[in-house]
Amino acid sequence: MPPRISVAWVISIVTAGILLVLLVALVSKHVSAVRSRLSGTIPQFVLTLASPMSIPSATPEAQIASASGEQIASEQMASESCLVRVDPTLCAVMRSWYEMIRGAKRSVWLTTYSFHFTYKLRNGERVVVPQLWYIGLALKHRQLDRQSTHAQHSNDDEQKLRFSAVLNCATMTLTRNARAQKRYISRAMGLWSHMGVDVGAIDWHWYLWSHKQAGNVHAKLILVDDVIVHLSSPNVDVKARRGRLCWGQHGVTVARNSRIARDSVRYARELESRSTRVEPTQAAATAVDYSHERLNLVVLYDGDTLRKESWHALERALLLENDNKLDWLPVPARNVQFVAQMPQSSIWTTSGAECARELLRRIDAAERSIDVMTPNFNSGAIWARLVAACERGVSVRIICGKRYNCYAPLIVKNLFGFRTNEDMYARCVAPAFAANEHVRANLEFRWYGERATRVYTDENAASGHYKLVVIDRATSIIGSFNCDVFSVLNSGEAFVVVESERVARDCLDRTMNVRWAHGVTATG
């Protein structure tokens, strides 16, 4: 006898089918809306969803670092001057990390989006992330410096260095894995011990952005002694494609600015208070053979051939190198602003987007030019403001990675229709070129070079991880903020706004114009 099919089973199948059809219809409706041209602009519902114009004021505790509303005596600020240094390449950023941590007297605090221990080369072998070597060497040389000073002044009490870090337990796939992150922390400390750092002489405070909290900490921030502030684009990891280092980086350091330091410290403490403290595990640290040859190699750059150096060679280079020093530029303290936002619960939450508001305000105020460097470009709100700037006669240059993946969940990709920057260009930028004469006259759009040459440098890297906006060749915005929907509405971000023509010229001449010259004009 054939099996009997129950009525309940049939009803369940029919109901599931109806729900599936309704879901497909709903998604298709949104996809069609996103992909419609609407006279060369982005669909209005995307602008409404993503535009911080509709974002209500943040709660008091979320307004961490916007200094624009604070009352500061103008006479005092006019007489004060701070120092700003632009780091135009990854090597310059790493040198700044080393110098700041080595010179720390009381505390080092950092936060980063991703924190890894090793990465894979083209031949399959795994080597240590070079940022960890720089941090370890800085800690080692700091201890040697202090021991020498202590020997000369034996009556001085040596204060323990407080090393604090707030890390994500989330990867780019948006999955959370606190166990893996604790393993990386343990192995990093084991590596530093192997390098000669007395880890017991340091007061360690490791925090993970809690799985109970939503959003991601995307800020890349280092504070030294609560007075020196460094923001940069690299994480403590390596961006490599098929074993080839492929992302250029940059950063900025601000010193002698009490207001910036105070706002940065406030942001750091807020992140700590919302995170979960974790302790490294000895088992994870001792499970690694740090004397193995591959773990004593630093790949300074990579191309068709690998250049590998031992960390001993790197140490000698850092101790002896005196060339290529970057200039500290004096800037009035009132002309530097620190802006940050806390991670939000989801991309649908519209509170706390201080960074997005400030960026859009600066774009709206542009009179002559806007230069944008970003790895990811898929924010409808930012694109709409750039189009409006073009219509005002402002010259706009944008450079980003052609095939950079938006790392968005599938439903968000289907909803917005942008899986890569190339999608964004085809569906929004190209139609604007075709339909809007002001865009044709005032907008230039380029991709980073698609292939690195034989020797990797920041100039010929296959892509760029820069987060830089220069307004009117006088105002520079440098930090962690991408021109994408997640930075606008979801991620914890931080950047500094520097109103200085000299700093802007440094950013343009050493970073933007160099990569622009190697870029490829977008077509389509």
Beta strands, then each sheet from edge to edge (+ up, - down):
strand 1: 81-87
strand 2: 107-112
strand 3: 118-120
strand 4: 126-128
strand 5: 161-168
strand 6: 202-209
strand 7: 221-224
strand 8: 228-232
strand 9: 240-241
strand 10: 244-245
strand 11: 247-248
strand 12: 251-255
strand 13: 276-278
strand 14: 297-302
strand 15: 306-310
strand 16: 329-332
strand 17: 336-341
strand 18: 369-373
strand 19: 395-400
strand 20: 443-447
strand 21: 463-464
strand 22: 468-471
strand 23: 475-479
strand 24: 493-499
strand 25: 520-521
sheet 1: 13+ 6- 5- 2- 7+ 8- 12+ 1- 16+
sheet 2: 3+ 4-
sheet 3: 9+ 10-
sheet 4: 11+ 21+
sheet 5: 14+ 15-
sheet 6: 17+ 24- 23+ 22- 18+ 19+ 20+ 25-
end
